[in-house]
C-alpha cells in the first residue's frame, strides 16, 4: 500500500496498523493513496467497510466526474487541469464523517500543496475537517484550469498573428491539437459543473458538509461556471482562428490565380496576332514584306496590345496590392 496519512497536522507514511488505530479511535484523518493495490483494496473493504462497487470504481481511472451517495459515505471523481500530456488530473474521493480517502495516480500538485498546508496548520484552523479537505483539494484542482486556459489565450493570439503573416500546415496542425485538448477539458468541466450543481441543490449530500460547507461548494460551482464559459469562448476563438487560416490561404490562392489570369489575358491577343500573321496565304506572304511592316505588325502591334491591357488592368485596380 503506497500512501500517506494526515492527522492532527502531521503527515506520515500510511500503514495498515496506523489506519486501523485511527479508525478505532474515531478521530478524523485523511488517507491519500497513490493507486490501489490488493492490500489497499482489502483495507478499504474490510476496515473502512467501503462498498465493493466504490472500491472497484476507485481502481479504474479515466472516469467522468461524478458523485455517488452510499449509506455512510459519498464517492466523488473530480478532475483538474492536465499536468503532463493531454490527460487531466483525476482524483477519487471517499468522504465519510470520520475520514476522507483520496486516490490518484502519480504526482498530484493539488494534493502536494494541501499536504504542505496540513503540515503547517492544525485542521481546526481550516474549519470543519471535511470542508477543509474537500474545499482545499477540489479548489486546487479546479483553479488549475485557469492558468492552463490562459496559455490557450496567449497561444491563440500568437497563432493569429503568425497566420496573418504566413499561414503554414504546421499552424493548422497546432490548431487541431489545441482543439482536441480543449475538447478533453470540456468533457470533464461540463459534467463537473453539473455535479456541483446537484450538490448545492441538495440532490446529493456529502457527510460533514453543513450549511456553512454549502457556501464553499457554491464557490467551487462558481469557479466551474467561469471555467466552462472560458472553454466555450476559447473554442469559438479557435474556430475563428481556423477560419482565418483557411481564408488567408484562400486569399493567397486567389492572388496567384489573378496573376496567372492577367498573364494569360496579356498573351491571348498576342497568340491571336501571331497566329493570324502566321497563316500561309499568298497575300500575307507577298504584300506584307520589308522592315517597316515587320516592326509595325510583328513587334509594334503586339507591344501596343500588351501595353493597352496593362493600362486597362491598372485603371481597374487589378494590379494594386489593395485589390488582392
C-alpha positions as CSV (number, residue, x, y, z in Angstrom):
1,X,0.0,0.0,0.0
2,X,1.5,3.3,-1.1
3,X,0.1,6.4,0.6
4,X,0.2,8.9,3.4
5,X,-2.0,9.7,6.4
6,X,-2.7,13.2,7.6
7,X,-3.9,13.6,11.2
8,X,-3.6,16.4,13.8
9,X,-1.5,18.5,11.4
10,X,1.1,15.8,10.8
11,X,1.6,13.7,7.6
12,X,3.1,10.2,7.9
13,X,3.5,7.2,5.7
14,X,0.4,5.1,5.7
15,X,0.4,1.7,7.3
16,X,-2.4,-0.7,7.9
17,X,-1.9,-0.6,11.7
18,X,-1.9,3.2,11.9
19,X,-5.1,3.4,9.8
20,X,-6.9,0.8,11.9
21,X,-5.9,2.6,15.1
22,X,-7.3,5.9,13.8
23,X,-10.5,4.2,12.7
24,X,-10.9,2.6,16.1
25,X,-10.2,5.9,17.9
26,X,-12.9,7.6,15.8
27,X,-10.7,10.7,15.2
28,X,-10.8,12.4,11.8
29,X,-8.0,11.7,9.3
30,X,-7.1,11.9,5.7
31,X,-5.7,8.9,3.8
32,X,-4.1,9.6,0.4
33,X,-3.4,6.6,-1.8
34,X,-1.2,6.6,-4.9
35,X,-3.3,4.0,-6.8
36,X,-5.0,1.0,-5.2
37,X,-3.2,-2.4,-5.0
38,X,-4.6,-5.6,-3.4
39,X,-3.5,-4.6,0.1
40,X,-5.2,-1.1,-0.2
41,X,-8.3,-2.7,-1.7
42,X,-8.6,-5.2,1.2
43,X,-8.1,-2.4,3.7
44,X,-10.9,-0.3,2.2
45,X,-13.2,-3.3,2.1
46,X,-12.5,-4.8,5.5
47,X,-11.5,-1.9,7.7
48,X,-13.3,1.1,6.1
49,X,-16.3,-1.0,5.1
50,X,-16.5,0.8,1.8
51,X,-18.9,-0.7,-0.7
52,X,-17.2,-3.0,-3.3
53,X,-18.6,-1.0,-6.2
54,X,-16.9,2.2,-4.9
55,X,-13.6,0.3,-4.4
56,X,-13.8,-1.0,-8.0
57,X,-14.5,2.5,-9.3
58,X,-11.5,3.9,-7.4
59,X,-9.3,1.3,-9.1
60,X,-10.4,2.4,-12.6
61,X,-9.1,5.7,-13.9
62,X,-10.3,7.6,-16.9
63,X,-13.8,8.1,-15.5
64,X,-16.0,11.2,-16.0
65,X,-16.7,13.4,-12.9
66,X,-19.5,12.0,-10.8
67,X,-20.9,11.8,-7.3
68,X,-22.4,8.6,-5.8
69,X,-24.1,8.6,-2.5
70,X,-23.9,5.4,-0.3
71,X,-25.3,4.7,3.2
72,X,-22.4,6.2,5.3
73,X,-20.1,7.8,2.7
74,X,-20.1,9.7,-0.6
75,X,-17.9,8.8,-3.6
76,X,-16.7,11.6,-5.9
77,X,-14.5,11.8,-9.0
78,X,-13.0,15.3,-9.6
79,X,-10.6,16.4,-12.4
80,X,-8.0,19.1,-12.6
81,X,-6.1,20.6,-15.5
82,X,-3.5,18.4,-17.3
83,X,-0.1,18.4,-15.7
84,X,1.7,16.4,-18.4
85,X,0.3,15.4,-21.8
86,X,-3.4,15.7,-22.7
87,X,-4.8,13.6,-19.7
88,X,-6.5,15.6,-17.0
89,X,-5.5,15.1,-13.3
90,X,-8.0,12.7,-11.9
91,X,-8.7,12.3,-8.1
92,X,-11.2,10.0,-6.5
93,X,-12.7,10.8,-3.1
94,X,-14.4,8.7,-0.4
95,X,-15.9,11.1,2.1
96,X,-17.3,9.9,5.5
97,X,-17.9,11.5,8.8
98,X,-14.5,10.5,10.3
99,X,-12.3,10.2,7.3
100,X,-11.5,11.2,3.7
101,X,-9.8,8.9,1.3
102,X,-8.3,10.3,-1.9
103,X,-6.9,8.1,-4.7
104,X,-4.8,9.3,-7.6
105,X,-2.0,8.1,-9.9
106,X,1.4,9.6,-9.9
107,X,2.3,13.1,-8.6
108,X,-0.6,15.5,-8.0
109,X,0.2,19.1,-7.5
110,X,-3.1,19.9,-5.7
111,X,-2.6,17.2,-3.1
112,X,1.1,18.2,-2.7
113,X,0.0,21.8,-2.0
114,X,-2.6,20.7,0.6
115,X,-0.1,18.4,2.2
116,X,2.2,21.3,2.9
117,X,-0.7,23.3,4.4
118,X,-1.7,20.4,6.6
119,X,1.9,20.2,7.7
120,X,1.9,23.9,8.9
121,X,-1.7,24.2,10.2
122,X,-3.8,22.2,12.6
123,X,-7.1,21.1,10.9
124,X,-9.1,23.1,13.3
125,X,-7.6,26.3,11.9
126,X,-9.0,25.4,8.5
127,X,-12.6,24.9,9.7
128,X,-14.6,21.6,9.7
129,X,-12.2,18.8,8.5
130,X,-14.5,17.6,5.7
131,X,-15.0,21.2,4.4
132,X,-11.3,22.0,4.8
133,X,-10.1,18.9,2.9
134,X,-12.8,18.8,0.2
135,X,-12.7,22.6,-0.5
136,X,-9.0,23.0,-0.5
137,X,-8.3,19.9,-2.6
138,X,-11.1,20.5,-5.1
139,X,-10.4,24.2,-5.2
140,X,-6.7,23.5,-6.2
141,X,-7.9,21.0,-8.8
142,X,-10.5,23.4,-10.3
143,X,-8.3,26.5,-10.1
144,X,-5.6,24.7,-12.0
145,X,-7.7,25.2,-15.1
146,X,-7.3,29.0,-15.0
147,X,-3.5,29.1,-15.8
148,X,-3.9,26.2,-18.2
149,X,-6.6,28.0,-20.2
150,X,-4.7,31.3,-20.1
151,X,-2.0,29.6,-22.1
152,X,-4.7,29.0,-24.8
153,X,-5.4,32.7,-24.9
154,X,-1.7,33.6,-25.5
155,X,-1.3,30.7,-28.0
156,X,-4.3,31.8,-29.9
157,X,-3.1,35.4,-30.2
158,X,0.3,34.3,-31.4
159,X,-1.2,31.9,-33.9
160,X,-3.5,34.6,-35.3
161,X,-0.6,37.0,-35.8
162,X,1.6,34.3,-37.4
163,X,-1.3,33.2,-39.7
164,X,-1.9,36.7,-41.0
165,X,1.8,36.9,-41.9
166,X,2.3,33.4,-43.4
167,X,-0.1,30.5,-43.0
168,X,1.5,27.1,-42.9
169,X,0.4,23.5,-42.5
170,X,2.2,23.3,-39.2
171,X,0.0,26.1,-37.8
172,X,-3.0,24.1,-39.0
173,X,-1.7,21.0,-37.1
174,X,-1.3,23.1,-33.9
175,X,-4.8,24.4,-34.2
176,X,-6.3,20.9,-34.4
177,X,-4.1,19.8,-31.5
178,X,-5.4,22.7,-29.4
179,X,-9.0,21.9,-30.3
180,X,-8.5,18.3,-29.2
181,X,-7.0,19.5,-25.9
182,X,-9.9,21.9,-25.3
183,X,-12.4,19.1,-26.1
184,X,-10.8,16.9,-23.4
185,X,-11.1,19.8,-20.9
186,X,-14.7,20.4,-21.9
187,X,-15.5,16.7,-21.4
188,X,-14.6,17.0,-17.7
189,X,-15.6,20.6,-16.9
190,X,-19.2,20.3,-18.0
191,X,-20.2,17.2,-16.0
192,X,-18.1,18.5,-13.1
193,X,-20.2,21.7,-13.1
194,X,-23.4,19.7,-13.2
195,X,-22.2,17.6,-10.4
196,X,-21.6,20.5,-8.1
197,X,-25.0,21.9,-9.1
198,X,-26.6,18.8,-7.8
199,X,-24.6,19.1,-4.5
200,X,-25.5,22.7,-3.8
201,X,-29.2,22.0,-4.7
202,X,-29.3,19.2,-2.1
203,X,-29.8,16.4,-4.5
204,X,-26.5,14.8,-3.4
205,X,-25.4,15.0,0.3
206,X,-21.8,14.9,1.4
207,X,-21.2,13.8,5.0
208,X,-19.9,16.6,7.2
209,X,-20.8,19.4,4.8
210,X,-23.4,21.5,6.6
211,X,-24.9,24.9,5.6
212,X,-21.5,26.6,6.1
213,X,-20.0,23.9,3.9
214,X,-22.6,24.5,1.2
215,X,-21.2,28.1,0.8
216,X,-17.8,26.6,-0.1
217,X,-19.5,24.2,-2.5
218,X,-21.2,27.2,-4.2
219,X,-17.8,28.9,-4.5
220,X,-16.5,25.9,-6.3
221,X,-19.6,25.8,-8.5
222,X,-19.0,29.5,-9.4
223,X,-15.4,28.7,-10.4
224,X,-16.6,25.9,-12.6
225,X,-19.1,28.2,-14.4
226,X,-16.3,30.7,-15.1
227,X,-14.1,27.9,-16.5
228,X,-17.0,26.5,-18.6
229,X,-17.5,29.9,-20.1
230,X,-13.8,30.3,-20.8
231,X,-13.7,26.9,-22.5
232,X,-16.7,27.9,-24.7
233,X,-15.0,31.2,-25.5
234,X,-11.7,29.7,-26.5
235,X,-13.5,27.1,-28.6
236,X,-15.1,29.9,-30.5
237,X,-11.7,31.7,-30.8
238,X,-10.1,28.5,-32.1
239,X,-12.8,28.1,-34.7
240,X,-12.4,31.7,-35.7
241,X,-8.6,31.3,-36.0
242,X,-9.2,28.2,-38.1
243,X,-11.4,30.2,-40.4
244,X,-8.8,32.9,-40.5
245,X,-6.2,30.4,-41.6
246,X,-8.4,29.0,-44.3
247,X,-9.4,32.5,-45.5
248,X,-5.8,33.6,-45.7
249,X,-4.8,30.6,-47.6
250,X,-7.7,31.1,-50.0
251,X,-6.8,34.8,-50.4
252,X,-3.2,33.9,-51.3
253,X,-4.5,31.3,-53.8
254,X,-6.8,33.9,-55.3
255,X,-3.8,36.3,-55.7
256,X,-1.9,33.6,-57.5
257,X,-4.8,32.8,-59.8
258,X,-5.3,36.5,-60.5
259,X,-1.7,36.9,-61.5
260,X,-1.8,33.9,-63.8
261,X,-5.1,35.1,-65.3
262,X,-3.5,38.5,-66.1
263,X,-0.5,36.9,-67.7
264,X,-2.8,34.6,-69.8
265,X,-5.0,37.5,-70.8
266,X,-2.0,39.5,-72.0
267,X,-0.8,36.6,-74.1
268,X,-4.3,36.0,-75.5
269,X,-4.2,38.8,-78.2
270,X,-0.5,38.1,-78.8
271,X,-1.3,34.5,-79.6
272,X,-4.1,35.6,-81.9
273,X,-1.9,38.1,-83.8
274,X,1.0,35.6,-84.3
275,X,-1.5,33.0,-85.4
276,X,-3.2,35.4,-87.8
277,X,0.0,36.6,-89.5
278,X,1.4,33.1,-89.5
279,X,-1.2,31.9,-92.0
280,X,0.3,30.8,-95.3
281,X,-1.9,33.0,-97.6
282,X,-0.2,34.5,-100.7
283,X,-1.4,38.0,-99.9
284,X,0.2,38.0,-96.5
285,X,3.4,36.5,-97.9
286,X,3.7,38.7,-101.0
287,X,2.4,42.1,-99.8
288,X,3.5,42.3,-96.2
289,X,7.2,42.5,-96.7
290,X,10.1,44.7,-95.7
291,X,11.4,46.0,-92.4
292,X,8.7,48.6,-91.7
293,X,5.8,46.1,-91.7
294,X,7.9,43.8,-89.6
295,X,8.4,46.5,-86.9
296,X,4.8,47.6,-87.3
297,X,2.9,44.4,-87.3
298,X,5.3,41.8,-85.8
299,X,6.6,43.9,-82.9
300,X,4.7,47.2,-82.7
301,X,1.2,45.8,-82.8
302,X,1.9,43.1,-80.1
303,X,3.7,45.6,-77.8
304,X,0.7,48.0,-78.2
305,X,-1.8,45.3,-77.3
306,X,0.2,44.4,-74.2
307,X,0.6,48.0,-73.1
308,X,-3.1,48.6,-73.7
309,X,-4.1,45.6,-71.5
310,X,-1.7,46.7,-68.7
311,X,-3.1,50.2,-68.7
312,X,-6.6,48.8,-68.6
313,X,-5.8,46.5,-65.7
314,X,-4.2,49.3,-63.8
315,X,-7.2,51.6,-64.4
316,X,-9.4,48.8,-63.0
317,X,-7.1,48.5,-60.0
318,X,-6.3,44.8,-60.6
319,X,-2.5,45.4,-60.4
320,X,-2.5,47.0,-56.9
321,X,-2.0,45.2,-53.6
322,X,-5.3,46.5,-52.2
323,X,-7.2,44.6,-54.8
324,X,-5.5,41.3,-53.6
